[in-house]
Amino acid sequence: AATVDQARRRVAVTLVNRGEHPGQVRLRLRDGALTGPARLRCLTGTGKPVQAEGITGVEESDLATGTVDPGGGELVLDLPDRSFTLVEADIAAS
């Protein structure tokens, strides 16, 4: 899913990899170009069961953060298996 701010100067994209293997994605805008650095937050499950009061089957998770520069106005990302990633970046008019 993707959303932009009212001025169309910033975009937020959520990416989900439900697979058991890492996967690569390419983000490119139809109108405009991504400018950097883009901020990334990636949540992955560790597979370690934890005790959560009243909820069964809950696992631990890890949160990784970072930035990446969109070369040529697009991003190429390697998503870990079983992950949820938030990408936030500025938009340059084309």
Secondary structure as GFF3:
##gff-version 3
##sequence-region A 1 94
A	DSSP	beta_strand	2	4	.	.	.	ID=ss1
A	DSSP	beta_strand	10	17	.	.	.	ID=ss2
A	DSSP	beta_strand	23	27	.	.	.	ID=ss3
A	DSSP	beta_strand	33	49	.	.	.	ID=ss4
A	DSSP	beta_strand	59	68	.	.	.	ID=ss5
A	DSSP	three_ten_helix	71	73	.	.	.	ID=ss6
A	DSSP	beta_strand	75	79	.	.	.	ID=ss7
A	DSSP	beta_strand	83	92	.	.	.	ID=ss8
###
